[in-house]
Every structure is written in structure tokens, then in C-alpha cells.
């Protein structure tokens, strides 16, 4: 059996030629930078990013706060609504606590993470950008998102791609 041919498809992601229902169909494979298959080992984040973020929640804690099952949290990560990285000892996938707003994911986060990913940022780089102070905002982009200033934050994130 030959290797699948991955080509850019319409919309987001890649498509695998020869897959799908009927002639000319393709299944969409949406790669997510930093998405970790639980069967593989991924490197831990740097101590600098860990300290910048501050408070973290393990995936079961995120599920409890959102009142959902842990599998739903895995889907949120896979879909790019939040970033989870391995940290701690033993390394556990964790999400920054500031990504949650009450019992929901911060609404402006998904689009901002998409812009950062499109600009070529890895998950760790995106966390660094979101949690480092930006004099032009002023403050940290994550705090501006929490304050409802997503337009200002996204404008800066879009500029990163150029």
C-alpha cells in the first residue's frame, strides 16, 4: 500500500487524496500545532512560560469547571479552542486557568489562537505572546481578551503574520 498523498484542501487543514465517500471526495485532516496524541511523549514547556502563565489546571479540573466530561476537554484542545501543554512532575497536560471565564472557555480565545497559529506560532510561543506584557495594549493580551478588548488583541496578532 502506498503512502497517502496530503495536499492543501479547501478550507482549513489538509486532505488525504483517495479517501472519502464517492469519487472525488476527500476527508479533511485538520492538523493542530501542539496537539498531542496521548500515546506519544511531548516535551514539557519551558520554565519561563510556566512562570509567565502562573496558574494552571489539569484537564480533569478543566472538565470540572466547565461541567463536562474530560473527553469534551480533549475535543476543545483538538478543535483549537484552548491550548494544553505538558508541565509539572509527572508531566500532565494542563490549560492556563485564565483561559476559563466562569463555567466557559474565554469566548475570544479561539479566534485569537487561530490567528497566532496562522502566523506560525507554536503553542508555547502563543502562550508566551498571550502572557507577556505588551506596552501597546497596555498589559498582557490575555488580560485584554478577558476585558473584552479582542479587536485590539487580534489586530496585533494579525500583524504578526506579516
Protein Blocks (a to p, Z undefined) as FASTA:
>chain_A
ZZddddddeheddddehiaedehiacdddddehiacfkbccddddfklmmmnopacdfkl
mmmmnopafklmmmmmmnopaccddedjdddddddfklpghjaccfklmmmmmmmmmnop
afklmmmmmmpccfklgccfklmmmnopammmmmmmmmmmZZ
